[in-house]
Amino acid sequence: MLFLFLLFLILLGLGIFIFLQYQRYQQANDLYNQARKIERKDTGNPHDITRLTKALKLYQQCCTLVNSPIHIQAVNQCQKKIDDRKRFKNLLALAQKNAKQGFFKEALDELIKAKRLFITKELEAEISKCTESSKHQEKYEKVLEQSSQIAQQGQFQEAINLLKPALYEFDREDGQKLLTKLERVIKAKELYNLGLIAENKNNVTDAIANYEQAISLLPEFTECKIRLGIVTAKENPNKAISYLEEIEGQQAAYIRGFAHAQLGNWQQANREWKSIHHDGITSQRAILKSLTERDRLLQIKEIESAVDNKNFEIAKTLSLELIAKFGSEPTVQQNLQNHIQPLLERQIWEAQDWQQIAVKTEEIWLEQQDINSLHNWGISTYYQAQTNSNKLADFIIAWSTALANIEINPALQNIPWLGNSSIDLQDVSSKLKQMLENAIDAVKDDDIEEYLKLRDIYRRDMVTLYLIQQNNCGMRIKQQLLILPGCYEYFRSHFRGMKFPLKVWGALYTDWGKAIAACHEGDVARAIKIKPSKNPSSEVDDFAYCFVSYHEGCYYLQNLEWRKAINPLRKAQSDIKNNSDWRKEIDRLCELQRQKISDYDEHLQFSQFWYELLDSKSSRSYFAEQKAIQVAQKLDDKKISLQQGLNELKEIRNIDPNNSSTLDLIKKVEYSLEAEKIDRLWRNGQYEEAVRVAKSSKNQDLRFRVAEICLGIILEQLQSGNLSYESIQALNQIAQWAYELCPYEPAFQPMYRQLREIGIRC
């Protein structure tokens, strides 16, 4: 009886399955018929896809219900009709665009492609219109090409005469542009000729005006520019040079040379004329050489006269002008360095006004940018600071840069009283640094804010100097002098074009330099206070900005204020990902922060921030663990189903595939889902399906439980003593299920043996 009952249940389940399948098929068939009816109502208008779109949606629903070849074919055919109409529409739009611009041949190509898809009266009319217009287009394009060729031969009016009638018949933008260009050429030529007439009448003003109007119309009119150069070379040589700039050829070179000679630029004039291969120019170059020599001698006499009259500033200016004008002049250069400059400097030091001396030595340092002028500027700022504490910043800047170049300072070499002993530069550096620090500390009690600002300036330069010495690097100028950030910032306009590397020492030269130095020395609180508020404007600025942001974020984490660390660390995220030391430090600080959190919601928020910032092993594990706890809580509160929970847990597993908390919870939820399904099937009499689900389970405990139930049923039936043929057959099936579920389970082996002994197969 039990077997018949089980058979009845199996047949009942099969019947229900067939009934449901039939319902799905019937529903799909109804939708298919609806779609066919809508599709048949389509008029075939290539501009309308409304009905086809509705039909397509219904066909797609059919495929969802029953994946039949008929339904799939209907979807594909309907989709193709829609695609053809869309392509037809696009081809028409492209054809209309080409026709509007006067490209009828190109439009005709698109229309013929459209005709292969659909044939309409409107399309036929457009094809006919474009066919006729393309003939006019061909005629126009031949004229356009001819006109262009004639213009290239210099026959501009003839080209215009040919092009104008063609444009009247067939107006197109490229022809209008050519016509405008030709008319401008004609007008420029007319103005050029008027300029020549004016020039022949010695009316230079009118000639220049006409030539300039011609160039405004035709900027590439080289011949006109040369005439302008000739006309202006004598009266306005600078303007003549500007007219002939970048024009090649011997004529232009001759005029430029003449203009330079007018200005007394003998070297430049000689360079221009040197490129001219003409016999007549040789004598002119000889004259130029004698003029050059005479001018040079006159300027040398002026220098000598200025020195005799003790006008050393004038002598210096004249010397520099002569060197700039005539190139290398060893005698003048030597006289400037060995006599004029020292006399000037002596006059400065004799003034006894340290404010004035500091200003003057600063000017000389900017002009010469050598170690001697740097040394003198540093000394003057020291004495200036003794009498004026407001100038302490100048003293720090000058002495710091002087310290960076101490090894090449001649003032510290060959000192007579040391004899053959060498000076201890390290000891000297230490003492000079101590003098700077003492001067800064003296301000502390009177003005704490000023003291901190001076410390910021000093710290930035000292950190830079340390890094430069450690890495053998640094920013240098002229005679390989090292420039520290304080000096660079003070004279920024004089040091343009410097490129700073994407390294800490390079970033110290940016506006973030003082904050970076504070971070480097561990004074992050000060860095946060003094960092710039503006956005970075260069690549090295970005590097500096990220460096400070990283240290700011770490500072907040160190102080267990992780919410304050979010913004700065996110700003530095790209650099953090590329720096393994930074990642390790953030991981370490986050571990400390984690231990201080007790609230669950805060744990989840913090873990998400850490994970999104670093995506490190520790952050993934922590975040996955907190997310898993969140899912477990939602399951406990019945806010989500077991299946929803499992889906969320599988997503969490992607974060950290090896997280034990997530994996354990997945196993528990999978067990509960399978157990729930088996229980539902069993209660509905779908015993074989319930056993099949249990056999496919990876959970040994679940298989054990189902096998145990099966063996319990057998034991109960045997104890009842009611064993008909049908019931024995049913028991054989149940015993077989139990054995298939747990064939090697030690706890079940005795019962398996007993069942075999009484003739029940398992």
Helices and strands as residue ranges (DSSP letters): H 2-40, H 50-65, H 69-100, H 104-115, H 121-152, H 156-169, H 173-200, H 204-217, H 222-232, H 237-243, H 250-263, H 266-274, H 279-308, H 312-326, H 330-335, I 336-340, H 341-349, H 354-368, H 371-387, G 389-391, H 392-404, G 406-408, G 410-412, G 416-418, H 425-441, H 448-471, E 475-477, E 481-483, H 485-490, G 492-494, H 504-507, H 513-520, H 524-530, H 539-558, H 562-571, H 573-577, H 580-595, H 600-614, H 617-636, H 642-655, H 660-683, H 687-696, H 700-720, H 725-741, G 746-748, H 749-757
